[in-house]
Amino acid sequence: MSFVVTCLGGAIAEEGVLLLERSGASVRATDPYPSHQDAIAALQDADAAIVRLIDLVDEEMMTASSRLKVISKHGVGTNDIDVAAAARLSIPVTIAAGTNAHSVAEHTLGLILTLAKDFQNQDRHIRAGIWDKKLYRGRELRGQTLGLVGFGHIARLVSAMAQAIGMHVLAYDPHAPADAFGVVEPVRDLGRLLTRSDFISLHCPLTPETRGLIGAKEFQAMKPTAVLINTARGEIVDEPALVAALESGRIAGAGLDSFATEPPDPANRLWQQANTIFTPHVAGVTLDAMRAMSVLVAETVIDAVLHNRIRPELLVRPAPAGAPQ
């Protein structure tokens, strides 16, 4: 059986494309962040959509093809898919659960290490011809407290890495059962986690209740020596409040892999802040993770289109009416 797969926001890795083509698929891809109309045009006659980089897959896009059987996210966050609309249309939405978790966890640790060891400033000094060890502001992570906001798969990996270094780990996740934390110290109040942590790392999904979760009040609760790390979604952080906290010295630094608007404005005042390091939302797109994601989404699409089945652990269900989505 031949079928059509549209990749919204760029092609997937070759391993996934080959797997689809061997199963009879014709695979086409848009450029990153296609316009609404370009996405609709690309979805004409599609049997499956693989979602990479796009602002939002809405109901109009979903109805562009009467043959659309599955929407498969090349990743785990579905804030760029109207899951409720897909449910109304009886189109299943899937995620590539677990495929990039280790990459994101390693990236998180890399941002923590970079800021703790003052790598970004030391690199800049060397490039400017400055060799002065008195300017070094590095510190050990051993004995420091890491606060994790959200305690899913990625956060648990970060926790294990941090504990191996000798950090004490706290975790706040109001949705996690009491037995989920293991050797990590659970904290039931976000404010208490913020006041106790030397590094705060965000690992919660973007929902109405987490949008702007870290704002002026939360920065005020942090230690002046605290560092914020975000490898989750940019909208979880109130960026103007973060800029104000950095400019005033309310916190000591930040490492961000995601931003409220992507690509961000070149005039964003974040770029002028000291003791910061930024990456362009790449924590989960190592070559290893990209290969694993592409294979899993290809397998998921093949299962859905050719065999009318989906692995339950990959299926995204809309939130109940009245609940945060």
Buried (B, 14 or more C-beta within 10 A) or exposed (E): EEBBBBBBBBBBBEBBBBBBEEBEBBBEBBEEBBEBEBBBEBBEEBBBBBBBBBEEBBBBBBBBBEEBBBBBBBBBBBBBBBBBBBBEBEBBBBBBBBBBBBBBBBBBBBBBBBBBBBBBBBEEBEEEEEEEEEEEEEBEBEEBBBBBBBBBBBBBBBBBBBBEBEBBBBBBBEEBEEEBBEEBEBBEEBBBBBBBBBBBBBBBBBBEBBBBBBBBEBBBBBBEEBBBBBBBBBBBBBBEBBBBBBEEEBBBBBBBBBBBEEEBEEEBBBEEBEBBBBBEBBBBBBEEBBBBBBBBBBBBBBBBBBEEEBEEEBBBEBEEEEEEB
